[in-house]
């Protein structure tokens, strides 16, 4: 089983969207067009994509992820997603999606 947290501050319509921590799967992060970065003042890395949350949720839905919970904390929206697919199954699905979109 695999869980994923995504979050977005204030601007839901335009992103950016935080899609992973420094230990997130790089193949999944590439599928979400995310870049690994370390923000000023933080002592950790995070993956961020310029896509808005709806676009991220749509892509994760293609991989079998489903929203488990959603909440707002201050001016941040946070979604918890879950899939029954294991890491190898996710990589196969991503590869087939990338191959079909390039043809």
Protein Blocks (a to p, Z undefined) as FASTA:
>chain_A
ZZdddddehilmnopadfbdfkbcfklmmmnopacdddehiacdcdddfbdfklmmmmmm
mnopacfbdcdehjaccdddddfbdfklmmmmmmmmmmmmmZZ
